[in-house]
Amino acid sequence: MVSTLNILLLWWASCAQSDQAFDLPELLVAESGEVIDTVQEWQSQRRPEVIELFRENVYGCNPIDKPHNLKFEVKEINPEAMSGKATLKLVDISYGGPGGNGCIHLAVFLPNDRPSPAPGFLLICNRPREENIDPTRVTKSPFWPTEEIVDRGYVAATFHIEDVDPDEHDQFKNGVHGIFDPLDSPRGPDAWGSIAAWAWGASRCMDYFEADNDIDHTKMAVVGHSRGGKTALWCGATDERFALVISNESGCTGAALARRKSGEDIQAINNRFPHWFCENYKKYDGKEDELPIDQHMLLALMAPRLVYVSSATEDKWADPLGEFLSCVYAEPVFDLYGVKGLGTSTMPAANSPLHEGQIGYHLRRGSHDLTRYDWNCFMDFADKHWETATRT
């Protein structure tokens, strides 16, 4: 087992970019003080503890998982999309609760030249729908380069976060909070915020993938950028059906270590976006060192599945070094499973992807964005590992 002290010393020796030291919570020490050194102990004891610590202190607890009245309706099928290269399916995922009804509008492009079922990528879209995920393909954006994804033989699927919960603070009256939160009691301090709601929506898309024989649901990735990247990580941590979890420039409360206090910090994100996380998270405004968890532990929850983190050189607000170090510190759990994690503690040069282990990483030249370069790196990683990707 690699201790926090040893990995800190390794980091000081190899990362000249470092500007401060910090002490992380022990990943492989249970709350009882027991050292975790087997897969069975991680799965039965420590992993559930870590999940609950994130639920209680950061993302909040969902009042519901899969609704009993969840329905799928394929509203449109076009087998000649993209000049015959793809089949487009527009699917409504509907559900209801005490506060009303909701619907996620899922767009799915299936590659016509690859036998079914095909693997693929689900994008959690947090940018304007019309400009970024136009299913007619009249408007095309590198944010969701559907043609390139299909050309590589993958399913390209997406939904918009506002189908699940509008990205605004209205005291949790709209979206799935208004539908499923108990009507006869106040919200608790650990009630789910918008990040957890959007992750819940991605899991409902996975419910559909399991029902569609054209999609290989055992080889689906969940992808997100910025706030969508935070969402993808929490979704992948709580829904082990996703074989690959991809976080692009997710920063604070995504892949970046909170204790580095570099770029956006907990107080800044809670002030700007008070609806993203549970109320308990505000207790840690300016008190990152008091958190019982940190984001390397979130990445470790993906083990032994595939997880990918990407950063950008000019995106200081997201703290690229902090994102990379989370990958380094998550590695001991992958070691438990006998699989390679990241494989290095030295941050790579820009545009030099690390794809050898179950943890992938790249630092792209440029600013805060999701680009074709990023997507091609994600697909290169999937090409390399998909046949050997392990799911619990």
Summary of the structure (lengths in Angstrom):
residues: 392
radius of gyration: 19.9
end to end distance: 21.0
largest distance: 60.1
contacts: 1391
relative contact order: 0.14
helix: 37%
strand: 22%
